[in-house]
Amino acid sequence: MTTAGTIAPEGPESARRARWNPLTRIAFRFCFLYFGLFCVLTPPIVFELTGLLGRQLGYDAQFWHIRKLQPVLNWVSRELFGTAVQLYPTGVGDQTIFWVLLFCILVVAVVGAAVWSVLDRHRRQYRTLAGWYFLVIRILLAGQMLSFGFAKAIPTQMPEPSLATLLTEYGDLTPMAVLWSQIGVSTPYEMLLGAAEITAAILLLVPRTALLGALLALIDTLQIVVLNMTFDVPEKISSTHLLLMSLILLAPEARRLTRVLLLNRTTGPSAVPYPFHTRRSRRIAALMQVALGLWIAVALVYSGWHAWRSGGPDRPKPPLYGIWSVSQYTRDGRPVPPLTTDATRWKTVVFDYPDTITFQRMDDTLVTVPVDVDAASHRIRLIEGTPQSRQMATSEHTQNPLGTLNFQQTAPDTAVLTGELGGHQVTLMLDRIDPDSFPQRSTPFRWVQNRPNF
């Protein structure tokens, strides 16, 4: 059986392939320009190839060219769509600026393909250029599948639901939060999803298994697209284009796949162009592709392991880690009854991460605020704003304190907070709530069940 990396002997079939029909030539020109520009200008696509070097450079290195293009993209957005755009350091891939960038890429690709078709109208085929094009698309797609896969195989993308999530009513969760909690609650399931994506990447990086890798990548990316669309995950642009890149790799093999999958017939040689023609060059190219995959994998394992250590179950935990019910709340020496109409009294306090706390008001709303914890003096300083706003603060003067509390754990299941909140002297008596008492954590796996476990 002829593989994707093997050159078929010349003959009538080869002569037929040498003559591309006009629509195929136009489609290739457009796809070459469109996906070429998309891969170059979309930061994460090429960034994965930088491996450990890219991880050291960080976020700014990924998006420096977007910042350079921002004046142009801002002008296009104002003139055509009536709104200004800017790049937000959130890592979200569906920001307005990226949609405007995608529009510009589409316009350039359409115009470029039209001009190319006129100037190069006598060209009968682009097999040599297509060979390099498919090779690059395959490597870039493999890099992204490795990135997606290791983020799940080392389960950091969808971590275990936080303690605050256990207190959140289902109706208050966003669709994306539901998806993240659904996958994060089952670590083996998340790791299996990652294994499927890593397998697709490995198959893509080996020329002899590239077709099978493209098929598996198509299935993986289709699932990602469906989840992003139905759970409103803000990565619709990238996931959709990865799905289209999988289809591009499969397009030259459409006839062979139809014969095998639908007609149950034997197949002829592969129609995918390959830029290396000798056995020696093919072996060297295959080794280089595998080496590149290992380079990317090492970087992803390195960054994923550090993320797991800092955010996984074994991460550093605050002194009062856990969920605490406020049994007594005293303000300025007077007891505050637990009335649901009181928007200032705390009902529950959650200590999950060293730099934040979450408190639940009497109406069950949850508020997460950044804190500075001094474990030596048992003091917690609450900072006004969200944890994200604190990270973007440039000086201590931009962080307004909500208050300062001293903590003392009098017993394993009781603690006391005393200090100042909002200009009032307060005392909070806390009783620990076992996180494993929640059904999401306490429900065991069972082979035998007589009723659904709703």
N, C-alpha and C positions, 0 to 999 in steps of 0.2 A: 504493500500500500504506500503510495507516495505521500510524504508529509508536507506540511506547509513550508518547510525549509528546503525542500528538494526541488530542483529545477526539472521540469518535464522535458522530454526530448522534443525536438522540433518536428512538426508535422502539420496536418490539416487543422488539428485542434489548436496548436500553437499559432498558426497563421490566422485562425478565426479570432483568437484572443487579441492578436496584435491590432485588430481593427475595432476600436471602441465606437459604439454608436454615439451620435451627437449629444443625446441626453446624458449618457454616462460621462462624457467628457465635461459637460457643463456642471453636472453634479459633483464630480471630483474637484473641479476648480473651486466651486463654492465651499465644499467641505474642507478642502486644504486651507483656504484662507480663514474660514470661520472658526474651525476648531484649532487651527494653528494659533490664531490671535487669542482665542479663549484660553488655551493652555498656557500661553506666555503671560497673559495679563491677569489671570485668576491666580492669586498668590499661592494657595495650598497645592495646586497641581504640580508645579515645578519645584516648589519648596521641599517636597518630600525627598527629592533626589539629592538634596544637600546633606542629608544624614545628620551626623553629630554636629557638623559645622553650623547647620541651620538652627539646631536647638540652642547653640551657644549664642547666636546672633539675636534670636528672639522675635517678638511680634513686629517690631519696627522694620526688621530686615525683610519680612514677608510683604509688607505693604508700602515700602518706600516709593515704588513706582506709582502706586495709586495716589499717594500724596502729591507726587509730581504732576499727575494728570488731573488732579482735583479742580484746578481753575478751568480747564477745558470742559470737564464733565459738568461743572457748575454752570458754565455758560450755556451748554446744550440743554441742561435741565430747565434753566430759567426761560430760555427762548422758546422751547418747544412744549414744556410741561408746566411752566409757571411756578416752579418751586426750586428752592436752593437745596443743594445736597452737601453732605459732609461725611467724612469717615469716622465712625464711632469705634473706639477700642474695645468692642464687646466680643469680637470673634464671630459675630453673626454674619452669615453669608447672603442674606436676602435684604440687606440694607438698600435704601433708595439709590445710593451711589453705584451699587453693583448692577441694579436694573438699568440705570442710564448707561453704564459701561457696556452692558450686554446689547442695548439698542445701538450704540455706536459701532460695536463689533459687527452686528448684523448689517448695518448700512454699508460699512466698509467692505464686507464680504460680498454683498450683492453687487455693488459698483465695481469692485475689483474683479469679480468673476465675469461681469459683462465686458469690461475692458480687455481682460485676458482672453476671453472667447473671440473677440474681434481681432486682436493683434496676433493670436496664435490659432487662427481658424483652420489652418491646413494641417495642424498636428493630428495624427491619427490615434495616438495612445500616449499614456504617461506611466508605463510600467516601472521604469527605473525610479522615477520620483515617487510613485505610489509605494514601491517597496520600502523606501526609507520612511515614508509617511506612516505606513502601517506599523513599522517597527517602533517609531517614536510614540505613536498613540498607544501601542501595546504596553510599552514600558511605563508610560505615564499612568495608564489605567492600573497597572500592577502596583505602582507606588501608592496610589490612593487606596486600593484594596488592602494593602499591607497596613496603611494608617488606620483605616476603619477596623480591620481585624484585630490588631494588637490593642486598640483602645477597648475592645470587648474581651479579648482573651486574657488580658490583664485588666480585670473589670473596673475601669476608672471612668468610662464614658457614662454609664448608668450605674452609679453607686447604690448601695443599699439605702432604702429610704431613711432619711434623717429622723431624729427624735421629734422634731417639730412636725414633720410630715405625718407621723403617727397621730398627732393631735388634730390635724387638719381634716375637716369634713370633706367627704368626697366631692360634694357639689362646689366646694371652694377651690378645687384643683383645676388648673388649666388642662386642656387636652394633652399638651406636651408633658406636663407634670404627671399625668396619669400614665402616659407611655413610659416615661423614665422610671416611675415607681413600679410599674408592671414588670418591666425587664429587670430592674435592679433588685427586686425581691427574690429573684431566682438566679443566683450566680451561675449555676451550671448551664442554664439556658443561654445566658448572655455569652458565656465562654464558647458554647457551641456555635452561636451566630458568628463570633469572631473567627472560629476555626474554619468555617465555610468560606469566609472572605479571605483568610490567609491562604487557604488551599487554592482558591481562584487565582490569587496573585502568583503563587509558586508555579502553577500550570502555565500562566501567561508568560512567565520569564524563561521557560524552557521551550525553544522553538518547536520541538516535536509534539508538545502537548498544548500549544497555544490555542488551537481550535477548541479543545475541551475547556481550557481556561476561560475563553471568551464566552462560551455557553454558560458556565457557572457564574461568571461575572454578570452576565445578563440577568440571571435569576436573582443573584444577590442584590444588584442595583435596582431591579424591579421592586423587590420587597422594600428597599430603602425609600424609593420614590413613593410607593403607596403609603408607607407609614408617615413620611414627611407631609404628604398631601392631606391625609385624613386626620392626623394629630397636630397639624399646623406647626411643624418643626421648621424653623427658619433656615433651612438648607435646601430649599427647593431648586435653586439654580444649579448648584454643584451636582446634586444627586441626579437630576434630570439629564445633565450633560454627560455624566458618567454612564448612564443608561444608553444614551445615544452613541457614545464612544464604543460601547460593547457591540451595538448594532453595526457600526461602521466596520469593526473587525470581522463581523460575521457576513457582511454584505457580499464579498467576493465568493463566499462559500455557500450562498443561498441555494444554488442548484444542487450541489452535492448533498446538503442537508435535507433538501426536499426529497431527493432520491432515496436517502437512507431512512429518514424518519417517517415519511408519508407513503412512499412507494415500495419500501423494503427492497431496494435494488442496490447492487454493488456500485461503487463510485469510481470515477476516474481520478486523474491527478488534481492536486489542489490548484485553484485559480489565484491564490494569493501571491502577489509578487514578493520576492525576497531579495535584498540587495547583495547578498553574498553567494557566490556561485561555485567556488571550489570547496572541497571537503575541509581543507585546512582553515579557510576563512570562516566557514560555518561553525567549526568547532571553537575557534577563538571568539567569535561573536557570541556563541552560546555561553561560554565561560564568563565573558564580560557581563552578560546580562544577569547570570546567576550571582556574580560578585557584586553587582550593583544592588540586587535584591538583598543580599546579606548585609551590605552597608546600610541600607535603609532599615532593615530589620533590627540591626544592632542599635541604631539610634532610637527606634521606637521602643524597644525593650528597655533601654536605658532611661528614657524619659517616662515611660509607663511605670517602671518600677519605682522611680522617685515619686511619681504622683500617687502610686498605691501606698507607699510608705507614709506620705504626708496626709493622705485623705482616706485611706482604707481603714479596716477595723483596728489595725495596730498603730494608728496615727497617735500623736501626742494628744492627750485629753485634758480638759480643764480640771481644776481641783474638785469641783462639785459636779462632775459629769453625771448626767441623768436628767430625769423629769421630776420636778418637785411641785407638789400641790401647796398653795398658800393657805394654811389652815387659819392663821390669824394675821390681820393686817392693821397696824396701828399707825395713825398719822397725827403728828403733833401731840402725842400722848393720848389720843382718843381712838378707841377701836372703830374700825370701818367695817360695817356689815357687808356681807357678800351679796349685794344687790345687782341684778343684771342691768339696771339702769345707770350704774356707776361706771363711767368710761375711764376712770383713773385707777381704780383698784385692780391689782393683779390677782388673777385666778391660779395661774400656773407659770412656773419658770423652767426654762429648758437650758441646760448647759451641755452643749454638744461639741463645739469647736472652741479652741483657746482664744480666738479673737472676736467672738460674737456671743450674745445671749439672745434668746427668744422668750418673750413673755406673752402670756395669753390674758387678755382683758376679760371682764366679767361677761361681755357679750360674745365671747369665744373667738374674737379676732386675734390674730397672731401678729406680733411686731418683732422684727429682728433688728437689733442695733449693734454696732461695733463697740468693743470694749477694750480697755487696757487693764490687764490683770497683773497684780503684783502678788505672786504667791507667797513671798517672804513675809509681807506685812498683812496678808489676807485682805487685800483691798481691790475693789472693782470700780473702774471709772467708766461710766457709760457716755458714749459720744453721740451727739445728735446726727441724724441722717442714716442712710443705708450703708452697709459694708462697702458697696461699690463707690459711693460718694466719698467715703473715707479714703479709699485707695487713690482716688483722684485728687484728694486734698494736697496742696503744695506746702502748707505750713501749719504749725500748731494753732495759729490764730483762726484758721478756717474751720476748726473743729470745736463746736460749742458743746460743753459738757451738759448732759441731762442730769447728772448727779454722781455721787460717789457712795458706794456701799461697802461696808466691812462684812466679811462672812466668817462664820464659825460653825463647824460641823460638830455638834454636841454628841452625836451618836451616828452609827452607820446609816440610819434611816431618818434622821432629823438634822436640820440646820437652821441657822438664824442669820438674817441679813439686817444690818442696822446702818443708818446713815441718812443721806439727804437725796430726795428726788423732787425735782421741780420746785425747789424752794421750801420743801416741807421735810421735817424730820420724820423718818419712817422706821418701823420695825416689822419684819416679815418672818413669821414662823413657817418653816418648810417641812413637809413630809414627803419622803421619796415615793415615787410611783415606779414599780418595776416595769421596764420597757418590754420585758418578755411576757407580761400579762396581756398585751394586745394580741388579738387573734392573728394578725399578720405575722407575728413572730412566734406565737405559742402553738399554732395549729401544726401538728406533725404530719409527716408523709405516711400514708397508709395504703397498703395494697388492697385491703378489703374495706369497702364502704357501701353501706346500704342506702344512703341518702346523699344527695349533692351537698357539698360543703359550702353553702352560701352564707 
